[in-house]
Amino acid sequence: MEGIFRHYGYDFRNYVFSSIRRRILHRMREERLQSISALQALVLHNKKSMSKLLGDLSITVTEMFRDPSFFLTFRKT
């Protein structure tokens, strides 16, 4: 996460560990990589691969708007 922040400026360093782990493992499976180091090298040297990982790590807007608990919290605050 530190490398991504320094190289691209996206800051995922404070994301919940279990969520980050699950999404990273998903991307590793998709890319058929054996280690996080291999994924790190791939995303730091290949913008297309970084875009894919970014899609995995980001919460899409449509998901947010389909979440009733989001609207309840939004109304209250």
DRENRO-287925 format. One line per field, with one value per residue (C-alpha): x, y, z; residue number from 1. Coordinates in pm, whole numbers, plus 32768, in hexadecimal, padded with zeros to 4 digits. Each point is the difference from the previous one (the first is absolute). Layout:
REM residues N
xx	c(X,...)
yy	c(Y,...)
zz	c(Z,...)
i	c(NUM,...)
***
This chain:
REM residues 77
xx	c(8000,8120,8094,7EB2,7FDA,815E,7FEE,7E97,7F7F,7EDF,7FF4,7F74,80EA,7EE9,7F0B,7F8A,8106,7F08,7F61,8150,807B,7ECD,8014,8177,7FDD,7EEC,80E2,811D,7F1C,7F88,8166,8077,810E,80A1,8060,7FA3,815D,7FB0,7EBC,80B9,80FF,7EEB,7F2E,812A,807F,7EBE,7EF0,7EFD,8036,7FE8,7EB2,7F7F,8075,7F6B,7EB3,801F,8053,7F04,7E98,7F2A,7F02,7EDD,8043,7FFA,7EB0,7F63,8058,7ED6,80DE,80CF,7ECB,7F94,8156,8006,7EAC,8065,814A)
yy	c(8000,80E9,7FC6,8047,813E,807A,7FA0,8053,80D3,7F18,7FD4,7EB0,7FE7,8023,7F0C,7EE0,7EEC,7EE4,80BF,805B,7E9D,7F6B,80F2,7FD0,7E86,801E,80CD,7F09,7EE2,80C3,804D,7E9F,8086,7F3A,811D,815C,806C,7F95,80C8,812B,7FF5,7FDA,8127,80E5,7FC7,7FD2,810A,7F16,7F09,811C,8063,7E9F,8000,8158,7F77,7EE6,80ED,810F,8000,8046,8116,7F24,7F11,8121,8079,7EA7,7FE7,8060,8021,8104,80DA,7FDA,8071,8115,8081,7FF9,80B3)
zz	c(8000,8048,7EA6,7F59,80CB,7FAA,7E91,7FA8,8121,805B,8177,8070,812B,8101,7F62,80D5,7FEA,7FBF,7EE0,7F62,8028,7F58,7EDB,7FD2,8004,7EFD,7F1B,8032,7F94,7ED2,7F96,805B,80E7,8118,80E9,806D,7F96,7E9D,800B,8089,7EE6,7F01,8074,8039,7E9F,7F3C,8008,7F6A,811D,80F9,7F6A,8036,816A,8033,7F88,80FE,811E,7FB2,806D,7ED4,801A,7F95,8122,80F2,7F7D,8019,8171,80DE,8134,7F47,7FCB,8168,807A,7EFD,8077,816D,7FD1)
i	c(1,2,3,4,5,6,7,8,9,10,11,12,13,14,15,16,17,18,19,20,21,22,23,24,25,26,27,28,29,30,31,32,33,34,35,36,37,38,39,40,41,42,43,44,45,46,47,48,49,50,51,52,53,54,55,56,57,58,59,60,61,62,63,64,65,66,67,68,69,70,71,72,73,74,75,76,77)
***
